[in-house]
Amino acid sequence: MNLQAFFHMGGYAVYVWSSYAIALVVLVANILAPLRQRRRLLRQLARRQRRERRQP
């Protein structure tokens, strides 16, 4: 079996490679979304603490 035949996947390459791409996008989103959420939450908490320190 040559490399071209492997990537062609017996005529199902579009379905196979698109499913790999979708799975990769979902995995990356599952990694990045909580990181962004955590960063946003930490910024909000820091703002809230600064605001509370300023109030008499």
N, C-alpha and C positions, 0 to 999 in steps of 0.2 A: 504494500500500500504506500503510495507516495503522499507527499504533504498536501498537494492540491486536492486529492481525493478525500483526505482527512478533513480539510476545511470545507469541502463541498457537502459532506455529511449525507451522501446518497440522495441528494435533492432536497433535503430538509434543512439546509444550512440557514436559511432566513429565519425559520422558527427556532432553531436551536440557539443561534448566536443572539437573536433578539431576546430570548428568554434569559440567556446569560447576562446580557446588558441590563435588562430590567432588574434582575436579581442583584447585580452589582450596585445599581442606583439605589435600591432599597437598603442594602447593607450600609452604604456610605451615608445615606440619610439617617439610618438608625444610630450611626456613630456621631454624626455632626449635630443633629437636633438637640440631644441632651446637653452637649457641650455649649451650644449657643444659649440654651435655656439657663444653664448654670451661670454663665457669664452675665447674662441679663439680670438674673436674680441677685447676684453679688453686687452689681452696680446699683440696683434699687435699694438694697440693704445699706450700702455705704452712703447713698444719698439721704436715706432716712435717718441714719445715725448722725450725719453732719447737721441735718435740719434740727434734730432733737437737741444737739449740743448747743446750737445757736439760741434756742429759746430759753428765756430766763426761768 
